[in-house]
Amino acid sequence: MPDLWPFQPLSDCGEAWVWNTDVRTAYSAEMRDSLSEARQTVSYRYRLTAEEHAVAIGLVESQPYGDWYLPMWFEATQSGDVASTDTTLTCDTAASYEAGGYVVVWQDRSTYAVCEISTVGSGALTLAAAVGANLTAPYIAPLRTAFAPSGMEFERQFHDDVIAGVVFYIRDPVDTAASPFSSYSGLDVVTDLSLAVSPVAGSLRQVVELVDSGFGPIAAVPRRSVIDNIYGLNWEDETISAKARRRKWLCGLRGKDSTFWMPSRSREMVVTAPIGAADTTISIRPVLPDIASYIGKHISIAGTIYREITSAVVSGSNHVLTIAATGVALTDPEICFLRKYRLDTDQVEIAHSGPRARGAATLREVSA
């Protein structure tokens, strides 16, 4: 059983997830194969006294390539007092606790208990044995097996004040269980309002190769029949459950491998007449210049209804789109395009600062 890495870090820390996806592009499509499971790293910074610094150096030197039990401090809950005879712990169980895994009950670097989890309930953990120590207002956090191949970096601020940094590599496998989002046409629909999507400059372009002989006009030869459409993705989560939800979604995507739907959550289409529950057409103000361009596209209606446009016609100054009936009457719903994306990166970094977790990535629109 590994020893606990006993120091509590500063509230600002980093988390990174790395995958390995083989992406092969063809003229009109792409093929993707995931080549590895997720790799997680956690970067902690510590403010240590001279004594604590000496203890940390001794621990690193004692097993420079060994494993440690590492608390996931950005998932920690501060608890009330815990008695040595307690066999249950009250905490936010949305964190990455697992039956058969371990939890730390931490008061300070020399006063703590490492306990095995028997079952994970709603708001409480049942332990395999009593805590075994009386602890005052401790922190409760899930543990992961980790190692630190780069050792520890440090900078002495004053004679008794040291800032140290350690990057830990997590060994434990990642849970990629059920997605936290609803699905449509076999894929997740990401409707999380904490996501902000913005175009990246120069991201909408046709992939062409310019052929110039120097003696005549330049020829633009398309290399792909689809347009590269790339967006920036930003998010911010504040609660442990929101962080866990984001982590589960990212791990389920496996980097560039998986695709998902995402609506713009803006009013891209304005209806010119109310929509009845049994209506199979909707009339909108024109959006696309070519009426045939609507066919095969998907839309989000009122944020929860998703439909494919099967045909479109011009009616006076409006465009009339054919869809499956919505099943509910809608007077002036928000309607936007529902686009299919994948991550355009195999590495996602999350910055934790106090209760907040901020992340960013890029998205690429795909056809399949």
C-alpha positions as CSV (number, residue, x, y, z in Angstrom):
1,M,0.0,0.0,0.0
2,P,1.5,3.4,-1.0
3,D,2.3,6.1,1.6
4,L,0.2,9.3,1.6
5,W,1.7,12.4,0.0
6,P,0.7,14.4,3.1
7,F,1.0,18.1,2.1
8,Q,-2.0,20.3,1.3
9,P,-1.3,22.4,-1.8
10,L,-2.2,26.0,-2.7
11,S,-5.7,26.4,-4.0
12,D,-4.4,27.1,-7.6
13,C,-3.5,23.8,-9.2
14,G,-3.6,22.2,-12.7
15,E,-5.1,19.1,-14.1
16,A,-4.5,17.7,-17.6
17,W,-6.0,14.9,-19.6
18,V,-4.1,13.4,-22.6
19,W,-5.3,10.9,-25.2
20,N,-3.8,9.5,-28.4
21,T,-6.1,9.5,-31.5
22,D,-5.1,8.5,-35.0
23,V,-7.1,10.8,-37.4
24,R,-7.0,10.1,-41.1
25,T,-8.7,12.4,-43.5
26,A,-10.2,11.6,-46.9
27,Y,-11.7,13.8,-49.5
28,S,-15.2,13.9,-47.9
29,A,-14.8,12.2,-44.5
30,E,-12.3,11.2,-41.8
31,M,-11.6,8.1,-39.9
32,R,-10.6,8.1,-36.2
33,D,-9.1,5.4,-34.0
34,S,-8.4,5.9,-30.3
35,L,-5.0,4.4,-29.5
36,S,-4.8,4.7,-25.7
37,E,-6.7,5.3,-22.5
38,A,-6.7,8.7,-20.9
39,R,-3.6,9.8,-19.0
40,Q,-4.2,12.2,-16.2
41,T,-1.6,14.5,-14.6
42,V,-2.1,16.8,-11.6
43,S,0.2,19.8,-10.9
44,Y,0.3,21.0,-7.3
45,R,2.2,23.9,-5.8
46,Y,2.9,24.1,-2.0
47,R,3.9,26.8,0.4
48,L,6.2,25.0,2.9
49,T,8.1,26.0,6.0
50,A,11.8,25.1,6.2
51,E,10.9,22.0,8.3
52,E,8.2,20.9,5.8
53,H,10.5,21.4,2.9
54,A,13.1,19.2,4.6
55,V,10.4,16.5,5.2
56,A,9.3,16.8,1.5
57,I,12.8,16.4,0.2
58,G,13.3,13.3,2.4
59,L,10.1,11.8,1.1
60,V,11.1,12.3,-2.5
61,E,14.6,11.0,-1.9
62,S,13.2,7.9,-0.1
63,Q,11.3,6.7,-3.2
64,P,12.0,9.0,-6.2
65,Y,10.2,6.7,-8.6
66,G,7.7,5.1,-6.2
67,D,4.0,5.5,-5.9
68,W,2.1,7.7,-3.5
69,Y,-1.5,8.0,-2.5
70,L,-2.4,11.5,-3.7
71,P,-5.4,13.4,-2.5
72,M,-7.6,15.0,-5.2
73,W,-7.7,18.3,-3.3
74,F,-10.0,20.0,-5.9
75,E,-12.6,17.4,-5.0
76,A,-12.2,17.7,-1.2
77,T,-15.0,18.4,1.3
78,Q,-14.3,20.0,4.8
79,S,-16.2,17.9,7.3
80,G,-17.2,18.2,10.9
81,D,-15.2,16.5,13.6
82,V,-14.6,12.8,13.0
83,A,-14.3,10.2,15.8
84,S,-12.0,7.2,15.7
85,T,-15.0,4.8,15.9
86,D,-16.8,6.3,12.9
87,T,-17.5,4.0,10.0
88,T,-19.3,6.5,7.8
89,L,-18.1,9.9,6.4
90,T,-20.3,12.7,5.4
91,C,-19.0,14.4,2.2
92,D,-19.9,15.4,-1.4
93,T,-20.0,12.0,-3.0
94,A,-20.2,13.4,-6.5
95,A,-16.4,13.4,-6.3
96,S,-14.5,10.5,-7.7
97,Y,-15.0,8.1,-4.9
98,E,-15.2,4.4,-5.7
99,A,-16.2,1.3,-3.8
100,G,-13.0,-0.6,-3.0
101,G,-11.0,2.6,-3.4
102,Y,-9.5,4.8,-0.7
103,V,-10.2,8.2,1.0
104,V,-8.1,10.4,3.2
105,V,-9.5,12.1,6.3
106,W,-6.9,14.9,6.7
107,Q,-6.4,17.3,9.6
108,D,-2.8,18.3,8.9
109,R,0.3,16.7,7.4
110,S,0.9,14.5,10.4
111,T,-2.7,13.9,11.5
112,Y,-4.8,12.0,9.1
113,A,-6.3,8.6,8.3
114,V,-6.4,6.6,5.1
115,C,-9.5,4.5,4.9
116,E,-10.9,1.9,2.4
117,I,-14.3,2.7,1.0
118,S,-16.9,-0.1,1.2
119,T,-19.8,1.7,-0.5
120,V,-20.5,5.1,-1.9
121,G,-23.9,6.5,-1.0
122,S,-25.7,9.8,-1.5
123,G,-23.8,12.2,0.6
124,A,-22.0,9.6,2.7
125,L,-19.2,7.0,2.4
126,T,-19.4,3.7,4.3
127,L,-15.9,2.5,5.3
128,A,-14.6,-1.0,5.4
129,A,-13.3,-0.3,9.0
130,A,-13.5,2.5,11.6
131,V,-11.5,5.6,10.9
132,G,-9.1,4.9,13.8
133,A,-8.3,8.5,14.7
134,N,-10.0,11.5,16.3
135,L,-9.8,14.3,13.8
136,T,-11.0,18.0,14.1
137,A,-12.7,19.6,11.2
138,P,-10.8,17.4,8.7
139,Y,-10.8,17.5,4.9
140,I,-12.2,14.4,3.1
141,A,-10.8,13.7,-0.3
142,P,-10.6,10.8,-2.8
143,L,-7.1,9.2,-3.2
144,R,-5.4,8.2,-6.4
145,T,-2.2,6.2,-6.9
146,A,0.3,8.5,-8.5
147,F,4.1,8.9,-9.1
148,A,6.2,12.0,-9.7
149,P,8.9,11.2,-12.3
150,S,10.2,14.8,-12.4
151,G,10.6,15.0,-8.7
152,M,10.1,18.4,-7.0
153,E,11.0,21.9,-8.0
154,F,11.3,24.6,-5.3
155,E,12.2,28.2,-4.7
156,R,13.1,29.6,-1.3
157,Q,11.3,32.9,-0.8
158,F,12.7,33.7,2.7
159,H,14.6,31.8,5.2
160,D,11.5,29.9,6.4
161,D,9.2,30.1,3.3
162,V,9.6,27.8,0.3
163,I,7.4,27.4,-2.8
164,A,7.5,23.9,-4.2
165,G,5.9,22.3,-7.2
166,V,5.3,18.7,-8.1
167,V,3.7,17.1,-11.2
168,F,2.0,13.8,-10.4
169,Y,1.1,11.2,-13.0
170,I,-2.1,9.2,-12.0
171,R,-1.9,5.5,-12.5
172,D,-5.5,4.6,-11.8
173,P,-7.8,3.8,-14.7
174,V,-10.5,6.3,-15.8
175,D,-14.2,5.6,-15.4
176,T,-15.9,6.2,-18.7
177,A,-19.4,5.1,-17.7
178,A,-22.7,6.5,-18.8
179,S,-22.6,10.0,-20.3
180,P,-24.1,12.8,-18.2
181,F,-26.0,14.2,-21.3
182,S,-29.1,13.2,-23.1
183,S,-28.7,11.7,-26.6
184,Y,-30.2,12.3,-30.1
185,S,-29.6,10.1,-33.1
186,G,-27.1,8.0,-31.1
187,L,-24.9,10.9,-29.9
188,D,-24.7,13.1,-26.8
189,V,-26.3,16.5,-27.0
190,V,-24.2,18.9,-25.0
191,T,-26.5,21.6,-23.7
192,D,-24.5,22.8,-20.7
193,L,-25.0,26.5,-20.3
194,S,-21.6,26.9,-18.6
195,L,-20.1,26.3,-22.0
196,A,-19.2,29.3,-24.1
197,V,-18.5,28.7,-27.8
198,S,-16.9,31.4,-29.9
199,P,-15.5,31.3,-33.5
200,V,-11.7,31.1,-33.8
201,A,-10.4,33.7,-36.2
202,G,-9.9,32.3,-39.7
203,S,-11.6,29.0,-38.8
204,L,-14.1,28.8,-41.6
205,R,-12.3,27.9,-44.8
206,Q,-12.2,25.5,-47.7
207,V,-9.2,23.3,-47.8
208,V,-7.6,24.0,-51.2
209,E,-4.2,23.8,-52.8
210,L,-3.1,26.7,-54.9
211,V,-1.4,25.8,-58.1
212,D,0.7,28.5,-59.7
213,S,2.9,27.9,-62.7
214,G,4.0,31.5,-62.8
215,F,2.8,31.9,-66.4
216,G,-1.0,32.1,-66.0
217,P,-3.8,32.3,-63.5
218,I,-3.7,30.6,-60.1
219,A,-5.8,27.4,-59.9
220,A,-7.4,26.5,-56.6
221,V,-7.7,22.7,-56.3
222,P,-9.9,21.5,-53.5
223,R,-8.2,19.0,-51.2
224,R,-11.4,18.2,-49.4
225,S,-15.1,18.5,-50.2
226,V,-16.0,19.8,-46.7
227,I,-15.2,23.1,-45.1
228,D,-13.0,23.3,-42.1
229,N,-15.1,24.8,-39.3
230,I,-13.3,25.2,-36.0
231,Y,-14.6,26.8,-32.8
232,G,-13.2,27.7,-29.4
233,L,-14.7,26.0,-26.3
234,N,-14.5,27.5,-22.8
235,W,-16.1,26.3,-19.6
236,E,-16.2,27.1,-15.9
237,D,-17.5,24.8,-13.2
238,E,-17.8,25.7,-9.5
239,T,-19.3,22.7,-7.7
240,I,-17.8,19.2,-7.2
241,S,-20.7,17.6,-9.0
242,A,-20.2,20.0,-12.0
243,K,-16.5,19.2,-12.1
244,A,-17.3,15.4,-12.0
245,R,-19.8,15.8,-14.8
246,R,-17.3,17.6,-17.0
247,R,-14.6,15.0,-16.3
248,K,-17.0,12.2,-17.1
249,W,-17.9,13.8,-20.4
250,L,-14.3,14.5,-21.4
251,C,-13.2,11.0,-20.6
252,G,-16.0,9.5,-22.5
253,L,-15.0,11.5,-25.6
254,R,-11.5,10.0,-25.5
255,G,-9.9,13.1,-27.1
256,K,-10.6,13.5,-30.8
257,D,-12.2,10.1,-31.1
258,S,-15.9,10.7,-30.4
259,T,-18.5,13.1,-31.8
260,F,-21.4,14.9,-30.2
261,W,-24.1,17.3,-31.0
262,M,-24.0,20.9,-29.8
263,P,-26.6,23.7,-30.4
264,S,-25.5,27.3,-30.6
265,R,-28.2,28.2,-28.0
266,S,-29.0,31.4,-29.9
267,R,-31.9,32.4,-32.0
268,E,-30.6,31.6,-35.5
269,M,-34.1,31.0,-37.0
270,V,-37.1,33.3,-36.4
271,V,-40.5,31.7,-37.0
272,T,-43.1,33.7,-38.9
273,A,-46.1,31.7,-37.4
274,P,-46.7,29.7,-34.2
275,I,-45.9,26.0,-34.4
276,G,-48.8,23.6,-33.6
277,A,-48.2,20.3,-31.7
278,A,-49.0,18.3,-34.8
279,D,-47.5,20.6,-37.4
280,T,-44.8,19.0,-39.6
281,T,-43.7,22.2,-41.2
282,I,-42.3,25.5,-39.7
283,S,-42.1,28.8,-41.5
284,I,-39.1,30.9,-40.9
285,R,-37.4,34.0,-42.2
286,P,-34.7,33.1,-44.7
287,V,-31.4,32.0,-43.3
288,L,-29.5,30.0,-45.9
289,P,-29.2,31.4,-49.5
290,D,-29.9,28.1,-51.1
291,I,-33.1,26.4,-50.2
292,A,-31.6,22.9,-50.8
293,S,-28.9,23.6,-48.2
294,Y,-31.5,23.1,-45.4
295,I,-32.1,19.5,-46.3
296,G,-30.3,17.0,-44.0
297,K,-29.4,19.7,-41.4
298,H,-30.5,19.2,-37.8
299,I,-32.1,21.9,-35.5
300,S,-32.7,22.4,-31.8
301,I,-36.2,23.8,-31.0
302,A,-36.8,25.4,-27.5
303,G,-33.6,23.8,-26.3
304,T,-35.0,20.2,-25.8
305,I,-36.6,19.2,-29.1
306,Y,-34.2,18.0,-31.9
307,R,-35.3,17.4,-35.5
308,E,-33.9,16.8,-38.9
309,I,-35.0,19.0,-41.8
310,T,-36.2,16.6,-44.5
311,S,-37.4,19.1,-47.2
312,A,-37.6,22.9,-47.7
313,V,-39.5,25.2,-50.0
314,V,-39.9,28.9,-50.7
315,S,-43.2,30.4,-49.7
316,G,-43.5,34.1,-50.5
317,S,-40.7,35.8,-48.6
318,N,-40.3,32.9,-46.1
319,H,-38.7,29.5,-46.1
320,V,-40.9,26.5,-45.1
321,L,-39.1,23.5,-43.5
322,T,-40.5,20.0,-43.1
323,I,-39.7,18.2,-39.8
324,A,-41.3,15.6,-37.6
325,A,-44.0,17.0,-35.4
326,T,-42.8,18.6,-32.2
327,G,-45.6,17.2,-30.1
328,V,-46.0,20.5,-28.2
329,A,-47.5,23.9,-29.3
330,L,-44.8,26.6,-29.5
331,T,-45.5,30.3,-30.1
332,D,-42.1,31.8,-30.6
333,P,-39.4,29.2,-29.7
334,E,-35.7,29.6,-29.9
335,I,-34.5,27.6,-32.9
336,C,-30.9,27.1,-33.8
337,F,-28.8,24.7,-35.9
338,L,-27.6,21.5,-34.2
339,R,-24.1,20.8,-35.3
340,K,-21.9,17.7,-34.9
341,Y,-18.5,18.2,-33.4
342,R,-15.5,16.5,-32.0
343,L,-12.6,17.8,-30.0
344,D,-9.7,19.1,-32.2
345,T,-7.2,18.3,-29.5
346,D,-5.9,15.3,-27.6
347,Q,-4.9,17.3,-24.6
348,V,-7.3,19.2,-22.3
349,E,-6.0,21.3,-19.4
350,I,-8.1,22.4,-16.5
351,A,-7.1,25.2,-14.1
352,H,-8.4,24.9,-10.6
353,S,-8.6,28.1,-8.5
354,G,-10.4,27.7,-5.2
355,P,-13.9,26.2,-6.0
356,R,-13.7,27.1,-9.7
357,A,-12.4,25.0,-12.5
358,R,-11.8,26.6,-15.9
359,G,-10.9,24.8,-19.1
360,A,-10.6,25.4,-22.8
361,A,-10.4,23.3,-26.0
362,T,-11.0,23.6,-29.7
363,L,-13.9,21.9,-31.6
364,R,-14.0,20.8,-35.2
365,E,-17.3,20.3,-37.0
366,V,-17.6,16.9,-38.6
367,S,-20.1,15.2,-40.9
368,A,-19.8,11.7,-39.3
